[in-house]
Amino acid sequence: MNLSPAKTTNLIGRGQHKSSRKGERGVTIVIAAVAMVSLLAMLVLAIDVVSLYVASGQAQQAADAAALAGAAAFSS
């Protein structure tokens, strides 16, 4: 097999490249898992904030209804 110097260098470079990334196996799964947990946490927070606003609106409506009922009771 007759390899030119450029091909020999390329083969050596590939071998060194693989050995330098040996400790990085599985990092993609960890990053994806962290991203999924982060997105889930943001979704839960968004749902919680919306339910807080809905409860606040319902409490305001109840207070307004009580105030109107009290005013009606005093005026009659």
Backbone as a ProteinNet text record, in pm:
[ID]
protein_1_A
[PRIMARY]
MNLSPAKTTNLIGRGQHKSSRKGERGVTIVIAAVAMVSLLAMLVLAIDVVSLYVASGQAQQAADAAALAGAAAFSS
[TERTIARY]
85.3	0	89.7	66.7	150.4	72.2	103.5	34.1	120.7	59.4	133	147.3	240.4	257	130.7	52.8	-67.9	-169.8	-185.2	-279.7	-232.2	-103.9	-49.6	-76.4	-54.5	-79.9	-228.1	-313.5	-457	-499.1	-441.9	-475.8	-428.8	-312	-261.6	-350.2	-388.8	-473.8	-607.6	-665.9	-793.9	-779.3	-673.5	-652.2	-636	-564	-545.3	-675.5	-753.6	-879.7	-976.1	-983.3	-1072.4	-1028.2	-899.1	-852.1	-871	-868.6	-886	-1031.9	-1125	-1266.9	-1320.9	-1233.7	-1275.9	-1360.7	-1329.1	-1403.1	-1532.8	-1566.2	-1685.5	-1803.2	-1794.8	-1904.1	-2021.5	-2141.3	-2260.7	-2291.4	-2209.4	-2233.5	-2359.3	-2386.9	-2504.9	-2632.1	-2635.8	-2754.9	-2773.5	-2666.2	-2675.2	-2725.6	-2672.9	-2717.2	-2863.9	-2906.1	-3046.5	-3136.7	-3093.7	-3173.9	-3187.5	-3079.3	-3084.3	-3175.4	-3167.9	-3253.6	-3400.7	-3430.8	-3570	-3623.8	-3542.4	-3585.3	-3606.7	-3519.8	-3534.5	-3662.7	-3691	-3814.5	-3937.8	-3932.7	-4044.5	-4064.7	-3956.2	-3966.8	-4027.2	-3987.7	-4045.4	-4194.3	-4233.3	-4374	-4455.5	-4404.9	-4475	-4487	-4381.6	-4386.2	-4488	-4493.7	-4590.3	-4733.2	-4759.3	-4892.8	-4927.6	-4831.3	-4854.7	-4886.4	-4815.3	-4839.5	-4977.6	-5017.5	-5150.4	-5258.9	-5242	-5343.7	-5349	-5235.8	-5234	-5314.5	-5297.3	-5373.8	-5522.8	-5559.5	-5700.7	-5760.4	-5690.1	-5739.4	-5752	-5658.5	-5665.2	-5788.2	-5816.5	-5934.9	-6063.2	-6068	-6187	-6205.1	-6098.3	-6107.3	-6156	-6109.1	-6153.4	-6302.2	-6347	-6489.5	-6574.5	-6526.5	-6599.2	-6605	-6495.7	-6494.1	-6587	-6588.5	-6679.4	-6825.7	-6856.1	-6993.7	-7034.5	-6943.6	-6974.8	-6996.6	-6916.7	-6932.9	-7066.2	-7102.9	-7231.7	-7348.7	-7337.2	-7443.9	-7455.8	-7341.6	-7344.6	-7403.7	-7370.4	-7424.6	-7575.1	-7616.9	-7761	-7836.2	-7774.1	-7839.3	-7853.5	-7755.2	-7762.4	-7858.9	-7874.6	-7958.5	-8105.1	-8139.3	-8282.7	-8341.2
-117	0	123.1	210	327.9	449.7	498.4	615.3	738.9	844.6	970.1	1029.3	1123.3	1184.7	1254.7	1313.6	1384	1286.7	1170.9	1072.5	1015.3	994.8	942.8	1041.4	1168.5	1271.9	1275.2	1260.4	1262.3	1144.4	1028.1	912	929.2	985.3	1009.6	1112.3	1216.7	1320.4	1265.8	1174.5	1115.9	1034.6	958.9	878.3	963.7	1072.5	1162.3	1232.7	1264.2	1333.4	1243.9	1117.7	1027	1005.8	994	969.4	1091.9	1211.9	1331.1	1349.5	1289.2	1303	1180.3	1094.8	970.6	995.6	1096.1	1124	1199.2	1232.5	1311.7	1226.6	1096.6	1011.6	1026.3	1041.7	1052.5	1193.1	1288.7	1426.1	1481.4	1441.1	1489.5	1449	1329.5	1283.6	1365.9	1397.7	1478	1618.2	1677.3	1812.2	1810.2	1708.8	1698	1679.7	1600.1	1579.1	1707.9	1781.4	1908.9	2007.9	2010.5	2100.8	2062.8	1933.8	1890.5	1924.1	1905.1	1939.3	2090.1	2168.3	2314.6	2358.5	2300.9	2335.6	2295.3	2179.9	2136.6	2231	2274.9	2368.5	2501.5	2549.2	2674.5	2658.4	2542.2	2516.2	2514.6	2448.9	2443	2582.6	2660.7	2797.4	2882.1	2866.7	2942.8	2904.7	2775.8	2731.6	2784	2786.2	2835.3	2985.2	3059.9	3205	3232.5	3157.4	3177.2	3143.8	3034.5	2999.9	3105.1	3167.3	3275.1	3395.4	3430.7	3542.4	3511.2	3387.8	3349.3	3357.4	3307.4	3313.1	3457	3541.3	3682.1	3749.5	3717	3772.8	3725.2	3598.4	3545.2	3608.6	3631.1	3696.2	3839.9	3907	4044.2	4049.1	3952	3946.7	3920.2	3832.3	3802.3	3925.4	3999.6	4121.2	4226.7	4239.4	4336.3	4297.9	4167.7	4121.6	4146.3	4123.1	4147.1	4295.2	4379.5	4524.2	4572.4	4520.7	4559.5	4509	4388	4333.3	4414.2	4452.8	4534.3	4671.8	4732.4	4864.3	4853.3	4746.5	4727	4706.5	4639	4614.7	4746.6	4833.2	4959.3	5057.5	5051.3	5149.4	5115.1	4991.1	4959.2	4961.5
0	0	0	-94.6	-111.7	-64.2	52.9	108	92	50.6	40.5	181	199.5	332.4	381.9	290.8	331.9	390.3	325.6	376.9	509.7	524.9	650	763.5	737.7	838.4	874.2	773.8	796.9	884.7	860	941.3	1084.7	1102.6	1237.8	1307.7	1234.9	1293	1338.4	1261.8	1301.6	1429.4	1439.8	1559	1683.2	1670.2	1784.4	1819.3	1717.9	1742.1	1820.9	1784.7	1856.1	2000.5	2023.5	2159.6	2249.1	2193.2	2275.4	2316.5	2242.7	2275.8	2347.8	2395.6	2457.9	2582.7	2659.4	2781.9	2760	2636	2607.5	2561.5	2572.2	2528.7	2624.5	2570.7	2652.9	2700	2665	2709.3	2643.2	2520.9	2450.3	2523.6	2574.8	2647.7	2774.4	2841.7	2964	2931.6	2825.6	2785.8	2746.2	2670.4	2631	2752.2	2848.2	2969.6	3050.4	3063.5	3136.2	3064.2	2931.5	2854.1	2870	2868.7	2883.8	3022.8	3124.7	3260.8	3273.4	3210.9	3215.1	3145.4	3029	2957.8	3038	3102	3184.5	3303.2	3363.7	3475.9	3431.2	3313	3262.2	3232.1	3179.8	3151.5	3279.5	3382.1	3510.5	3571.2	3561	3614.1	3538.5	3407	3327.3	3364.8	3382.7	3422.3	3560.7	3650.4	3786.4	3786	3704.7	3698	3639.4	3537.4	3477.8	3579.1	3652.8	3753.2	3864.1	3894.8	3994.2	3944.6	3817.8	3761.7	3756.3	3724.3	3720.3	3860.6	3959.2	4097.4	4144.7	4104.1	4142	4080.6	3956	3890.6	3956	3994	4060.5	4198.2	4270.3	4401.6	4386.5	4282.2	4258.3	4224.8	4144.7	4110.8	4235.4	4322.1	4445.8	4536.5	4545.4	4627.3	4569.4	4437.7	4374.8	4397.8	4387.5	4409.9	4554.2	4648.6	4790.3	4816.5	4752.8	4772.1	4715.1	4599	4540.1	4624.7	4678.2	4763.3	4892.3	4949	5070.4	5043.5	4931.9	4897.2	4872.7	4810.2	4785.6	4917.4	5012.8	5142.3	5220.6	5211.1	5284	5218.9	5089.1	5020.9	5028.7	5061.3	5065.6	5203.6
[MASK]
++++++++++++++++++++++++++++++++++++++++++++++++++++++++++++++++++++++++++++

